[in-house]
Amino acid sequence: MKDILKQKASRIKLLITDCDGVLTDGGVYYGEEGEQLKKFNIQDGMGVERLRKLADIETAIITGEASPSLIKRAEKLQIGELHLLAKDKPAVLREMLLRLQLTGEEIAYIGDDYNDLEIMKMVGFTASPSNALPGIRAHVDYVCESKGGEGCFREFAELIIACKEEFAEPTEHVIILNNGRKIGKGQPCYIIAEIGINHNGSLEITKKLIDEAVAAKADAVKFQKRTPEICVPKDQWEVMRDTPWGRMSYIDYKRKTEFGIAEYATIDQYCKKVGIDWFVSTWDVPSVDFMEQFDTVMYKLASASLTDLGLIERILETGRPLMLSTGMSTMREIDNALAFINAFNPNYPLFVAHSTSAYPCKPEELNLRMIQTLENKFPGIPIGYSGHETGLATTVGAVAMGATFVERHFTLDRAMWGSDHAASVEPQGLQRLVRDIRDVETAAGDGVKKVYESELGPMKRLRVNIGDEYKEKPLMS
């Protein structure tokens, strides 16, 4: 499609359609009482809804028809601009333009018959079904591949939506936490030290980990909260395990490592004292209920919970920002989770983290380009990275590739007892990680080519021809 037509489509604020031959196949059907009915295509109805939801464009119908089925269809699709028995379509359009304070170039029209020609001359972007009359097809900007009543309206609607997205002004996608901290494009990367279950049930270890995160200048620490009786499969409850507390059943071990109200109250107070954000991954609904006793900055949804719609819904009910991790997931599962959240609230404060759920993860399975894939697929949502690899370079690379937040497991000693320590970063490593991320952010610059003062000396020593603007410029001392 030519750029000039895309530009036309990008300016559209209202799409007007005829009925017969566009929304219907033009056939005449009769009800039990002999009334004329119309046969509508469900795809076209979806086109109306998607225009409204994705491009903020309403639909209007101007038709010479007045069938009961048309009125019911318009009511179901919430089309307020329904003009029936229209003998003079241009006159109807002129009245609409004046009342809605729109210009002709902000209107699109799709029709199929010669009585649509005059109104087509008044608008900015026109289309017809593939089976429209030849004179109409020759006149319009775009001829649909679909016939009338077989999805041509949806096809035209999707074309307009795509052009609106392509020519949309870039916006800064930022989410503001309850403490005023901003996360998103144009902001410093939000660095999360995930303590998770690496505290091994000890508040003393927890405080040391928090102190080390603060010393490294991380932005937040994160924990995990589970209800063992829900999260541990029953066939695993009585399996015996060797633990730091001796040999015990797996369910008792899990109970031992879970913090309760006293521990989390201490964590809350301690994080406020040392000035670091904290939050948790909740693994079940009762854990969300429990955590609502505290004013954390957000919730994290672990990769394993991406398909747990009941848990997602409970988190959404809190209104707190949600960070959603995408390890062990297909694109369809990610789409389904985001569609569920969008249906709950299309403006819900949401972060999405690319992740691969292997502990530790091999470099060839990190697939960091997924950060950009997710960014392109879900514009408006801050995209980040949750890493489980060994080493630091790839996490720094994730920031260079656009991650607005990063998360790494954090431990005092990778040799400590427990399942997550081996894939964790130690205190010195966390300090280097934060330092290197900040260096990369500084080095990224603004993308505008310039000659720096520090380059003038080498320029005057090495360049054969020096621009006049630099000849008299003094060197830095």
ZADOBA-257561 format. One line per 8 residues: number of its first residue (from 1); for each residue x, y, z of C-alpha. Coordinates in steps of 0.2 Angstrom, whole numbers, plus 5000, padded with zeros to 4 digits. Each point is the difference from the previous one (the first is absolute). Layout:
N
NUM> X/Y/Z | ...
***
This chain:
477
1> 5000/5000/5000 | 5007/5017/4995 | 5006/5012/5014 | 4987/5013/4995 | 4986/4989/5003 | 5007/4994/5016 | 5001/5018/5005 | 4982/5003/4995
9> 4995/4985/5011 | 5010/5006/5015 | 4989/5016/5001 | 4984/4991/5001 | 4989/5003/5015 | 4983/4993/4994 | 4996/4986/4988 | 4983/5001/4991
17> 4993/4985/4991 | 4985/4996/4989 | 4990/4985/5005 | 4994/4989/4985 | 5015/4994/4991 | 5013/5004/5014 | 4994/4994/5017 | 4988/4988/4991
25> 5000/4990/4984 | 4986/5010/4992 | 4988/4985/5001 | 4982/5002/5006 | 4995/4988/5014 | 4983/5000/5009 | 4994/4996/5017 | 4985/4990/5006
33> 4989/5016/4998 | 5007/5004/4983 | 5011/5014/5006 | 5016/5003/4991 | 5016/4994/5009 | 5018/5002/4997 | 5014/4987/5002 | 5016/5007/5008
41> 5017/4994/5001 | 5008/4998/5018 | 5017/5005/4993 | 4993/5017/4996 | 4993/5002/5018 | 5017/4996/5007 | 5007/5014/4988 | 4989/5013/5008
49> 5006/4995/5018 | 5018/4999/4995 | 4999/5017/4992 | 4993/5007/5016 | 5012/4991/5011 | 5016/5001/4991 | 4999/5016/4990 | 4986/5011/5009
57> 4990/5000/4984 | 4981/4999/5000 | 4990/4993/4986 | 4985/5008/4992 | 4987/4993/4988 | 4991/5010/4987 | 4988/4989/4990 | 4984/5001/4990
65> 4994/4984/5010 | 4990/4999/5016 | 4999/4982/5004 | 4997/4994/5018 | 5015/4989/5000 | 5011/5015/4995 | 4994/5010/5014 | 5003/4985/5012
73> 5017/4998/4993 | 5005/5018/5002 | 4993/5000/5018 | 5011/4984/5004 | 5015/5008/4993 | 4997/5017/5009 | 5000/5009/4984 | 4992/5017/5005
81> 5001/5008/4983 | 4986/4990/4991 | 4992/5009/4985 | 4986/4990/4992 | 4990/5004/4985 | 5013/5012/4994 | 4994/5007/4983 | 5014/5014/5000
89> 5016/4992/5007 | 5011/5015/4997 | 4988/5011/5010 | 5001/4987/5014 | 5019/5001/5000 | 5000/5019/5000 | 4989/5000/5015 | 5011/4988/5009
97> 5016/5009/4996 | 4993/5016/5007 | 4993/4992/5016 | 5015/4989/5003 | 5012/5014/4996 | 5010/4989/4987 | 5007/5004/4983 | 4998/4989/4985
105> 5018/4994/5000 | 4996/4992/5017 | 4986/4989/4993 | 5002/4983/4991 | 4985/4993/4990 | 4997/4982/4993 | 4986/4998/4988 | 4996/4989/4984
113> 4987/5010/4990 | 4999/5015/4989 | 4990/5009/5013 | 5016/5000/5011 | 5010/5010/4987 | 4996/5018/5006 | 5003/4996/5018 | 5017/4992/4995
121> 5005/5016/4992 | 4998/5009/5017 | 5011/4989/5011 | 5018/4996/5002 | 5001/4981/4998 | 4989/4989/4990 | 4998/4981/4997 | 4988/4987/4992
129> 4997/4982/5001 | 5008/4989/4987 | 4983/4997/4992 | 4995/5019/4999 | 4994/5007/4983 | 5015/5003/4988 | 4998/5019/5001 | 5001/5000/5019
137> 5016/4989/5000 | 5008/5012/4988 | 4997/5015/5011 | 5005/4994/5017 | 5017/5001/5009 | 4999/4981/5005 | 4991/4985/4993 | 4998/4986/5013
145> 5003/4982/4996 | 4984/4995/5009 | 4983/5002/4994 | 4985/5009/5007 | 4993/4991/5016 | 5016/4989/5000 | 5012/5010/5010 | 5004/5015/4989
153> 4996/5013/5014 | 5012/4990/5012 | 5013/5000/4987 | 4999/5019/4997 | 4999/5003/5019 | 5016/4990/5003 | 5009/5010/4986 | 4996/5016/5009
161> 5005/4993/5017 | 5017/4995/4993 | 5003/5017/4992 | 4995/5009/5016 | 5013/4990/5009 | 5013/5002/4987 | 4999/5019/5000 | 4996/5002/5019
169> 5011/5013/5009 | 5012/4991/5011 | 4995/5001/5018 | 5010/4997/5016 | 4993/4985/5008 | 5003/5002/5019 | 4992/4992/5015 | 5001/5010/5016
177> 5001/4990/5016 | 4992/5005/5017 | 5016/5007/5006 | 5002/5011/4985 | 5013/4990/4991 | 4998/4999/4981 | 5003/4984/4989 | 5000/5000/4981
185> 5008/5007/4985 | 5011/5015/5003 | 5002/4996/5019 | 5015/4992/5008 | 4999/4981/5000 | 4991/4993/5016 | 5012/4987/5007 | 4992/4986/5011
193> 5010/4989/5011 | 4989/4985/5003 | 5003/4992/5017 | 4986/4988/4996 | 5002/4985/5012 | 5019/5003/5002 | 4997/5006/5017 | 4999/4982/5005
201> 4986/5004/5013 | 5012/5012/5010 | 4997/5018/5004 | 5018/5003/5003 | 5005/4994/4983 | 4986/5011/4993 | 5006/5016/5008 | 5018/4996/4994
209> 4993/4998/4982 | 4990/5016/5001 | 5016/5009/5006 | 5010/4993/4986 | 4987/5005/4987 | 5000/5018/5007 | 5019/5001/5000 | 4999/4994/4981
217> 4987/5014/4997 | 4987/4989/4994 | 4982/5007/4999 | 4991/4986/5008 | 5000/4983/5008 | 4987/4987/4996 | 4994/4985/5010 | 4988/4985/4996
225> 4984/4996/5010 | 4991/4983/4999 | 4987/4991/5009 | 5009/4983/5001 | 4984/4990/5002 | 4995/5007/4983 | 5016/5001/4990 | 5008/4983/5005
233> 4992/4985/4991 | 4992/4988/5013 | 5010/4985/4993 | 5016/5010/5006 | 4994/5005/5017 | 5007/4985/5009 | 5016/4997/4990 | 5015/5001/5012
241> 5013/5013/4997 | 5017/5004/5007 | 5000/5019/5006 | 5010/5012/5010 | 4988/4995/5015 | 5002/4982/4998 | 4990/4987/4990 | 4982/5004/4998
249> 4985/4999/4989 | 5000/5011/4984 | 4984/5009/5006 | 5008/5004/5017 | 5015/5006/4992 | 4990/5012/4989 | 4991/5006/5016 | 5017/5003/5008
257> 5006/5012/4986 | 4984/5010/4999 | 5000/5017/5009 | 4984/5005/5009 | 4993/5016/5007 | 5014/5004/5012 | 5014/4997/4988 | 4992/5010/4986
265> 4996/5014/5012 | 5018/5001/5005 | 5005/5000/4981 | 4988/5014/4997 | 5007/5010/5014 | 5018/4996/4996 | 4998/5005/4981 | 4992/5016/5005
273> 5015/5004/5012 | 5013/4996/4987 | 4991/5008/4986 | 4997/4986/4987 | 4984/4994/4992 | 4994/4983/5003 | 4986/4988/4993 | 4996/4982/4997
281> 4996/4987/4988 | 4983/4993/5006 | 4997/4982/4995 | 4981/4998/5005 | 4985/5010/5004 | 5002/4999/5019 | 5017/5006/4999 | 4994/5016/4991
289> 4987/5002/5014 | 5014/4999/5013 | 5011/5012/4991 | 4987/5013/4999 | 5004/5004/5018 | 5015/5009/4993 | 5002/5015/4989 | 5012/4992/4987
297> 5004/5009/4984 | 4994/4986/4988 | 4997/4981/4998 | 5010/4988/4990 | 4992/4985/4991 | 5012/4986/4998 | 5002/4992/4983 | 4992/4984/5007
305> 4985/5010/5004 | 4997/5008/4983 | 4985/4989/4996 | 4992/5001/5018 | 4986/5012/4995 | 4992/4999/5018 | 5017/5006/5008 | 5002/5014/4986
313> 4982/5006/5004 | 5003/5001/5018 | 5016/5010/4998 | 4990/5012/4988 | 4987/5003/5013 | 5013/5008/5011 | 5004/5013/4987 | 5019/4999/5003
321> 5012/4999/4985 | 5003/4983/4994 | 5016/4993/4993 | 4997/4985/4990 | 5014/4988/4995 | 4999/4989/4984 | 5012/4985/5003 | 4994/4983/4994
329> 4986/5008/4990 | 4995/5001/4982 | 4995/5016/4991 | 4982/4994/5001 | 5000/4998/5018 | 5008/5018/5002 | 4987/5007/4989 | 4986/4991/5010
337> 5007/5007/5016 | 5001/5018/4993 | 4983/4998/4992 | 4992/4995/5017 | 5009/5015/5009 | 4994/5012/4986 | 4982/4994/5002 | 5001/5004/5018
345> 5007/5017/4997 | 5008/5005/4984 | 5011/5013/5009 | 5005/4989/5014 | 5018/5004/5006 | 5010/4985/4993 | 5018/4995/4997 | 5005/4985/4990
353> 5017/4991/5003 | 5008/4989/4987 | 5007/4984/5009 | 5006/4983/4997 | 4996/4988/5014 | 5016/4990/5001 | 5011/5000/5016 | 5013/5005/4995
361> 4996/5004/4982 | 5012/4997/4986 | 5005/5016/4989 | 4993/4992/4985 | 4983/4999/5008 | 4999/5018/5007 | 4993/5006/4983 | 5002/5019/5005
369> 4992/5006/4983 | 4983/4995/5008 | 5001/5016/5010 | 4999/5010/4983 | 4987/4987/4994 | 4989/5003/5015 | 5003/5019/4999 | 4993/5000/4982
377> 4986/4989/5004 | 4994/5009/5015 | 5003/5018/4997 | 4996/5010/5016 | 5006/4987/5012 | 5017/5001/5009 | 5010/4985/4995 | 5014/4993/5011
385> 5010/4984/5003 | 5000/4987/5014 | 5017/4991/4999 | 5005/4983/5007 | 5017/4999/4991 | 5017/4999/5008 | 5011/5016/4997 | 4995/5018/4997
393> 5004/5005/4982 | 4983/4993/4993 | 4990/5010/5013 | 5009/5016/4996 | 4997/4995/4981 | 4981/4999/5004 | 5001/5018/5006 | 5009/5005/4984
401> 4986/4992/4990 | 4987/5010/5008 | 4995/4991/5017 | 4992/5013/5011 | 5002/4989/5015 | 5011/4985/5005 | 4999/4987/5013 | 5013/4988/5006
409> 5000/4987/5014 | 5011/5006/5014 | 5009/4991/5014 | 5014/5002/5013 | 5009/4984/4994 | 4996/4990/4985 | 5006/4984/5009 | 4986/5002/5013
417> 4987/4986/5002 | 4985/5003/4990 | 4993/4998/4982 | 5003/5018/4994 | 5017/5005/5006 | 5010/4992/4986 | 4991/5012/4987 | 5002/5015/5011
425> 5011/5015/5000 | 5011/5003/5016 | 5002/5017/5008 | 5016/5006/4990 | 4992/4994/4984 | 4984/5010/5004 | 5011/5015/5002 | 5008/4998/4984
433> 4984/4996/4991 | 4992/5017/5006 | 5016/5009/4996 | 5001/4993/4982 | 4982/5003/4997 | 5001/5018/5005 | 5016/5002/4989 | 4991/4993/4985
441> 4985/5012/5003 | 5012/5015/5001 | 5010/4994/4984 | 4984/4998/4990 | 4999/5019/4998 | 4986/5009/4990 | 5004/4994/4983 | 5005/5017/4993
449> 5017/5001/4992 | 5011/5013/5007 | 5018/5005/5002 | 5005/4999/5018 | 5013/5012/5008 | 5011/4985/5003 | 5001/4997/4981 | 5007/5017/4996
457> 5018/4996/5004 | 5000/4984/4989 | 4991/5009/4987 | 5013/5014/4999 | 5014/4988/5000 | 4994/4987/4988 | 4987/5007/4988 | 5006/5007/4983
465> 4985/5012/4998 | 4992/5008/5015 | 4983/5009/4999 | 5001/5018/5003 | 4989/4999/5015 | 5014/4990/5009 | 5015/5009/4994 | 4999/5014/5013
473> 4993/4990/5014 | 5012/4998/5015 | 5005/4983/5006 | 4995/4994/5017 | 5013/5003/5013
***
